[in-house]
Each structure stands twice: as C-alpha cells, then as structure tokens.
Amino acid sequence: MSEHKFVVGQRVQFLPDWFIDPTTEGQYTVVRLFHKEGHLPQYRIKSEQDGHERMVLEDRLDGLLGPATAKRSLPPLRGGKRSG
C-alpha cells in the first residue's frame, strides 16, 4: 500500500513555505511519486500555469477536485442514442 496521499495525474494546490517568487504558489499536477524524505513522501509536480516542475514534500500540497485528465462521463447508450 502506498504511503502517498496523492496519485500521479492528480491536481494539487502547492503552498510553498518560501516566498521568493509569488508565481510559485498555485495549481500543479502530480507527475511522479518519490520515496520519503524523513517522514514525508515526496512528489514531482508540474505547474499548470507555466509547465515548470518542482520536487516538493507532501505537507506543502493540498488536493483539488478530480485528476488533471478527468473527463465528464456520458450516460450509457440506450437504443443507439445517448440518454439525458
């Protein structure tokens, strides 16, 4: 069982503990999971704004609704036509 709170493809909010550049905070997508650093899992995340990637600890992330690749599901076909 994974000890990671987030999964690859999940959208997250990055909350840096440093404020060198105000553009670092924002929405990212998890692109890779890494082993723990101390007691916290690590992630590689990619900015949805500029594509920049960062390595961050789990305590700097908050989850957003739905994965980055989520698509709206359509109701099942009935008689060759979509219902709804």
C-alpha positions as CSV (number, residue, x, y, z in Angstrom):
1,M,0.0,0.0,0.0
2,S,1.3,3.4,-0.9
3,E,2.0,5.9,1.8
4,H,1.4,8.8,-0.6
5,K,-1.7,10.9,-0.1
6,F,-1.8,12.0,-3.8
7,V,-1.5,10.0,-7.0
8,V,0.1,10.6,-10.4
9,G,-2.2,12.8,-12.5
10,Q,-4.0,14.4,-9.5
11,R,-4.4,18.1,-9.4
12,V,-3.0,19.8,-6.3
13,Q,-2.5,23.2,-4.8
14,F,1.1,24.0,-4.0
15,L,1.7,26.1,-0.9
16,P,5.4,26.9,-0.7
17,D,7.0,27.7,2.7
18,W,9.1,30.3,1.0
19,F,8.0,33.4,-1.0
20,I,10.9,34.2,-3.3
21,D,8.5,34.3,-6.3
22,P,4.7,34.7,-5.8
23,T,4.1,32.7,-9.0
24,T,5.3,29.5,-7.4
25,E,2.1,29.1,-5.5
26,G,-0.8,27.7,-7.5
27,Q,-2.2,24.6,-9.2
28,Y,0.0,21.8,-10.2
29,T,-0.3,18.2,-11.4
30,V,1.5,15.3,-9.7
31,V,3.8,13.8,-12.3
32,R,5.8,11.3,-10.2
33,L,5.9,9.8,-6.7
34,F,9.2,9.6,-4.7
35,H,10.4,7.9,-1.5
36,K,10.0,9.7,1.8
37,E,12.3,12.4,2.8
38,G,12.4,12.0,6.6
39,H,8.8,11.1,7.5
40,L,7.1,12.8,4.5
41,P,6.5,11.4,1.0
42,Q,8.0,13.5,-1.9
43,Y,6.4,14.4,-5.3
44,R,7.4,15.9,-8.6
45,I,4.7,18.3,-9.6
46,K,4.2,20.3,-12.8
47,S,2.8,23.8,-12.9
48,E,-0.5,24.2,-14.8
49,Q,0.5,27.8,-15.5
50,D,4.0,27.7,-16.9
51,G,4.9,24.0,-17.1
52,H,7.7,24.3,-14.5
53,E,8.4,21.2,-12.4
54,R,9.3,21.1,-8.8
55,M,10.2,18.5,-6.1
56,V,8.1,19.1,-3.0
57,L,7.2,17.4,0.3
58,E,3.6,16.2,0.9
59,D,3.0,18.8,3.6
60,R,3.2,21.6,1.0
61,L,0.3,20.2,-1.0
62,D,-3.5,20.3,-0.8
63,G,-5.7,18.2,-3.0
64,L,-8.1,19.7,-5.6
65,L,-11.2,18.0,-7.0
66,G,-10.6,15.5,-9.8
67,P,-7.4,14.4,-11.7
68,A,-6.0,16.7,-14.4
69,T,-7.2,14.3,-17.0
70,A,-10.7,13.8,-15.7
71,K,-13.4,13.8,-18.4
72,R,-17.1,14.3,-17.9
73,S,-18.7,10.9,-18.2
74,L,-21.7,10.5,-20.5
75,P,-24.7,8.4,-19.6
76,P,-24.9,4.9,-21.1
77,L,-26.2,4.4,-24.6
78,R,-29.9,3.3,-24.9
79,G,-31.0,2.1,-28.3
80,G,-28.1,3.7,-30.1
81,K,-28.8,7.2,-28.6
82,R,-27.4,8.9,-25.6
83,S,-29.9,9.5,-22.8
84,G,-30.0,12.7,-20.9
